Amino acid sequence: MDRSEDSRKPERPSQGPGQTSGGKSSGSPKGEGGGPGRKGRGNRWRSRRRRGKGPKAQSPQNEPAKSKSAEVPDPSFLKSLPVLEGPVALVDSHAHIDAADYDGDRRKVLERANSQGVGTIIAVGSDLVSSRKTVDIANTFVGIFAAVGVHPHEVKSIAHKSAAPIKALADNPKVVAIGEIGLDYHYNHSPQKLQKHWFREQIRLAIKVGNPVIVHCREAGEDVHQILEEERVWRVGGVVHCFTGDAELARKLLKLDLHLGAAGPITFEKSGDLRDVFAEVPLERILVETDSPYLAPPPNRGKRNEPA
């Protein structure tokens, strides 16, 4: 997240079919719903190439459902859970399904989401332990995909000196993004120098494996933009999740062929400025997310959030 003062409206890049604010794909292939594609199918979350100069981008791809016989065996703690099936319509582009908040009723939470038309969920990791769990969950359910990475709060605890353990997880075919990665200068739970180092390392990993990035940005907009630009993030694309920055930052990020995540804060009473920013963002550059179990919208603000 970022809290800059500049309130200028972002430029509108030329539009192409892609993700809309309702979570639906407006130009997807058969199997609509904007679900990410497997490795070898191209990068996810990227708009069509704009005329003239600029980074290359592509429209989202959709994940073909696997047959039950082709699935990875259920991890022990999820053996009783069914495979999600049903109409694919809505996409929750960012949810922490692995969170302990769901340990007592994870199956019901996912069934509830599916019954409400949420056909695709990106389960996002925040450290190696949670990333492994998101991969296990993704391997258990058709329609759930994983993002693996280390959150800026957690980089202080990284014992390894390379991104190899993250890459090992990213090699799983159900992993569709590297995240949640980025910078957080609000809490500074990890030293800023260390945050920057691992942000760069994980962007480079994303480029190496060909997956988009899921970026956390809080009160660090200038540095986040600089690092994303220097590392040429447009080669894989991605999203700045739960975007709360100003119009100028939005404009800069859109120029890097990134998407902006719209989450609970856009519904808060005092978020009029944020709503004004999103009103100027092309619909196909907005990804809807819940950030569950966090950031529930009114009237449930402060309570556990769900993809449904």
N, C-alpha and C positions, 0 to 999 in steps of 0.2 A: 504494500500500500504506500501511497505517497500523498503528501499534503503540501503541494506547492501553491504559490499565491497567484500566479498568472492565470487569468480566466479566459484568455482568447480561445476562440473556437478552432478545432482542428480542421485542416483541409480535408475535403472528401476525395479520396482516391476513386478512380473509376471502378464501378461495381461489376461484379460477375456473380453467377450463381454460387450459392454456398450456404453457410449456416445462418439462420435467421434468429431474431430475438425470441421466437417462440420455441426454439430448440429443434425446429424442423429443417430439413434440407430442402432448399428451393430449386435444386438442380441435380439431385443425387441420382445415381443409377438405381436400378431395381433393388428393393430392400431398403426403402427410404428411412431416414432417421439420423443420418449423419454419422453413423458408427465408424470408427477408425478402421483402416485396412490393415492387413497383415504386412509383415516385412516383404519387400519385393514388389509391393503394390504402389509405391510412391509415398511421399510424405503427407502427413495429415495436417488438417487445419490450415490450408494455404489457399489464398485466393488465386484467381486466374492471372496470368502474366499481364501486366498493364502495357499499353503501347508505349513505345519510346524506351528510354533508359530506366533501369530499376531492377531489383532482384527478381528472380524467377519465383513463381508461386503456382500452386495447383489447387483444384477443388478437392474437398474432402472425399475420402473413399469409404466404402461400407464394408463391415466385417461379415463375411459369409458364416452362417451358423455351422458349427461342427456337429457331426453325428456323435451320439453318446459313446459309441464304441471307440471313437478316435480321441476322446478326452483323456487328459492326464488323470490318473487315479486321485480320488478325493483325499486331501490331507485328513489326518485322524480327527482333528477337532471340527471338521465340517462334513463328516460322513453322512449325517442325517439330512443334509440340505438337498433340496431338489434343484434340477437345472431350470433356470428361468426360461419360460417360453411364452409366446403371446405376441400381440401386435407391436411392431417397432415403430414408435412415433416420436417420443421425446428423448432427449439426451441430457443427462446430468454430467457436465464436463469436468466436475471436480467434487469428489466426496471422499471422506476418510472412513470408508466402510470397515476398515480394520480396527477402528477405535474401540476401546474398552466399553464405551457407552452402549455398544450394540452386542456385547458378549452374551447378554441374557436373552435376546430376542432377534438376533441377526436375520434368521430365516424369515420371521414375520415382517421385518422391515423391508427386506428385498421383495417379498411377495406383495406387500402393500404397494411398493413402487411399481412393480410390474402390472398390478391390477389397475393402476391409474395411468397406464400408458407410457411409463418410463422404460423404454426397451433397451437403453444403453447407459451404462454408468462407468465413468473412469474412476477407478479406485486409486487414490494417490498416496504414496508413501512419504514418510518424513525422515526416516533414518533406515539403516539396514534391516533392523528387526521388523519394522512396520512394512518396509518394502517387500520383504520375503512373504509377509502375511498377505499383502495385496495380490501378489503373484499366485499364492495358493487359492485365494478367493476367486481370482480371474480364471484359474484353471478348472474351477468347479462349476462355473456358470457361463453358459452362452449369453452374451450380451453384457458381460462385465469384463473390462479390460484394466490393465494395471499401468501405473506410472511409478517408476522407481527413482530414488534419489535421496539426498540429504538436505533437509531444511536448514536455513541459516542459523536457526536457534541451536541446531544439533551438531554443527560442524566442529565445535570445540571438543566433541567426544570421539571424533574419528581417529581410530588408532592406526589405520593403514596409511601408507604414504602415496598410494595411487588410487585411481578410480576402478581398479580391476574388480573388486567385489561387486560394485554397482554394474559394471559391464556384464559380469557373469549372470546377473539377474536380467539385464536388458536383452540378453540373447534368447530369452523365452518368447515364443511367438505371440503370446497374449500381452506382452509389454508393448505399449504403443507410444510412450512418451518418457522423457527424463524429467522428473520433478517429484517433489516440490523443491525447487532450487531458487536462490536469489539472495537478496540483501534485506536486512531488517535493522534499521538504525533507531527504531522506537524503543525497543527493549535492550538491544545490544547484548543478548545472552551469550553471544560468541564475539571475540575481538573482530573489529571491522576488517583488519588486514587478512585474517583467516577466512572471513566470509567471502571476501573478494577472490582469494585464491581458489576456494572450492567452487565458487560460482563459475569462474573461468574453466576450471577443470571439468566440471560437469557439462558445460556448454560444448566443450571440445569432444567429450564423450558422445553427446547427442549427435554431433555432426559425424562422428566416426561410425556410429551404428545406424545413422539415418533416421532418427526419431525426433519429433518436435520437442520443445521444452515447455514446461509449466513453471512460470516464474512468480515468485513471491517478492513483492516490492512494498516496503513500508517506510516512509520518510527517507527514501534513498533513491528517488527518481533520477537524479542527475547521474549518479554512479551506475545505476542499473542500465540506463540508456547507453552510457558510454561503453560499458563492458559488452553489452549486446551488439553494439555497432562495431566495436573493435574485433570481436570474435566472429563477425559476419553471420549473425544468427539467421538471416534470411535464407541461408542454405538449407535449413530444416524447418524454419517457421516455429510457431508456437503461440502461447497465450500468456499474457500477464493477468494472472487470476485475481479475482476480487478487486478489480481496478477501482481505486478511489482517488486517483490523481486529478490534476487540472487539465484544461483543454490543450494547453501547450504540450504537456507530456504525452497526452493521447495522440496528438498530431505526430510527434516524433516517433512514437512506437508504431503507429500505423505505417509510417514510411519505411520501417524495417520489415514490413509484411507480417507483423504480428497481429494477433487478435486480442480483444479485451474481454475479460470475464465479468459478467454482471451477476452479483450475488446479493445476499440479504441487505447490505447497507444501502442499496439503491432504493429500497422501500422505506427506509427510516424517515421519520418526519422532518428531520433537519438536513436531509440530503438533496435539497432542491438544486444546488449547484451541480452535484454529481449527475442528477437526472438531465440537466441541461447539456452536460458534456456528452452523455450517451445519446441524446437526441440528434447529435450531429455526426455520430459514428454510423457508417453504412451497416445495414442489418447483417450482411454476410460476414462482417468482421466482429460480431458480438457472439460470444459463447455464454449460454446460460448455465449457471452452476448453483449448487446449494452450499458447498463447503461443509456439508454435514459431517459431524453433528453440531457444528458451530453456526452462528449467524442466522438463526431462525428469524423470519420476517414477522412484523406485527400481525396479529395480536399475540404471537407466541415468542416474542423476543425474550431471550434469556433462557428459553427451554431447549431441550434437545431437538435438533433439526433432523429431517429425514429427506431422502430423495423424492418421496411421494409428496 
